[in-house]
Amino acid sequence: MKKLEENTAAEDWPVSILVVEDNPSLLIFMDKALALLGITHTLAQDGREAIEKLKSESFPLVFTDMNMPYIDGMQLIAHIKEHYSGTDVVAMTGYSEEYGLVEVIRAGAIDYMTKPFALDELKAKIKRVTRERALFQLLQQEIARRRHSEIDLSQQKNTLLDQLQQQKEELIGTNAALRIILRQRDMEKHEVANTFTARFFKEIVPYLEKLEHTQLQEVQRHYLDIITMNLENIFIPVSESRTFRHKPFTETETKIVNLVKQKKTTKDIALILQVSLGTVRTHRENIRKKLQITNTKKNLYKTVLSIL
């Protein structure tokens, strides 16, 4: 509020005032009073003259009598409100006149004064009306500023929404491209795997088969079986349908499981791993526990073959 008062301090007087009065004595009083206050002013003796003055000059404030010949105060106020929206009107009425505050305000005046009035009253009225006018203009400017801010915010919001939509579309495009790339990589991996498998059967398996038909010691034959099985596990992955959940095997248990899959007996396994028969039996029992087939009639070989 202090800021508003500072802004209106230099505008206590309007730039120019138009006085419309058919009473010569009151017109002379207004002329002298406004001159004494240092306010630029113009005089008109009736409504018709006032309308002509308004055509040639801009007045922020008009003081008008209500009872005048030709065009009365009500008609003049209506004319000003229709054609000069930036002009405020103060009505001047006498005690005996029929126009009161409610009537003149409804007609479009911002205030009224009852005749006769003193210089101090006129001075106070002009100051108050001018201050209110300045405050109103400041409020209009603030409203306009806020409207512009709202428009700017709305534009920024629309811009952000457009950017988000664009980013969304870009992400959709990126995801589609990534899916294509991933499918391509899967195809390449599958192709590489097939190539290695094909080379395994073409370049390795024939020599393993030839080696198998040579004269080998029993231990050597066991080792050849292990090599063959491990190579098969490398080049021929286990299908997902044969996977299952079980407790992890130890390194020795894993070796025994692989040998069981080759139908090696407990004696064969002990010979290959160079451990005692009792050690192999203990490991086999632990494997059965981890496979959850302890105290059942399930065969260990068939179990590991079906789920590993």
C-alpha positions, 0 to 999 in steps of 0.5 A, a space after each residue: 500500500 505504501 508503494 501505491 501511495 508513493 506512486 499517486 503522490 505526484 498525481 494528486 491533481 488531474 491533468 485537466 478538469 472540465 466544469 459544466 455548470 449553467 449557474 454563472 456564480 458557481 461557474 465563476 467560483 469553480 474557475 477561481 478555485 481551480 486556478 487557485 489550486 493550480 489545476 488546468 481547467 475548461 468551463 462549459 455553460 451547458 451539456 451541449 457546450 461540454 460535448 463540443 469541448 470533449 470532442 477537441 480535448 481529453 479530460 480525465 475528470 468532469 464536474 457537471 451540474 445535473 439540472 441544465 437546459 438542452 442536455 441535463 447531467 444524466 444525459 451528459 454522464 451517459 454520453 461520457 460513459 459511452 464515448 469516453 471510458 477513460 473520463 471520470 464524472 463527479 455530479 454536482 447537485 443541490 439540496 432541492 434537486 431530485 438526483 441523489 447519490 444512488 441515481 448519479 452512481 447508477 448513471 455512471 458518475 464515480 461520486 457527487 457533491 452537494 451544492 454549495 460547497 467550500 474550497 477545502 471540500 472541493 480540494 479534498 474531493 479532487 484529491 480523493 477522486 484522483 488518488 482512486 483513479 491512480 489506484 484503479 489504473 495501477 490495479 488494471 496494470 497489475 491485472 494486465 501484468 498477471 494476465 500476461 503472466 498467465 498467458 506466458 505460463 500457459 505457453 510455457 506449459 504447452 511448450 513443456 507438454 510438446 517437449 514431453 510428447 516429443 521425448 515420449 515419441 523419441 523414447 518409443 522410437 528408441 525402444 523399438 530400435 533397441 528391441 530390433 538390435 536385441 533381436 538381431 543380437 539374439 539371432 547372431 548369438 544363435 547363429 554363432 552357437 550353431 556354427 560352433 556346434 556344427 564345427 564341433 560335430 564336424 571337426 572334433 566328434 569324428 576324432 573322438 570317435 576314432 580315439 574311442 575305437 583305439 586300444 585304451 586303458 580303462 582309466 584312459 577310456 574313462 577320461 575320454 568319456 569325461 572329455 566327450 561329455 564336457 565338450 557336449 555340455 559346452 557345445 550343446 547347452 541344456 534346454 530350459 525345460 530341463 532346469 530345476 532348483 536344487 542346492 548347489 553341488 560341490 566341485 567333487 559332487 559335480 564331477 561325480 554327477 557328470 560321471 553318473 550321467 555317463 553310467 559310470 559305476 561307483 568303482 569306476 568313479 573311485 578309480 577315475 577320481 582316485 578316491 576310496 569307494 566310501 568317499 564316492 558313496 558319501 558323495 552320492 548320498 549327498 547328491 541324492 539329498 540335494 536332489 531330494 530323492 533320499 529314501 526313495 526308489 528313484 534311480 540316481 542316473 535317471 534322475 540326473 539325466 532327466 533334470 540336468 
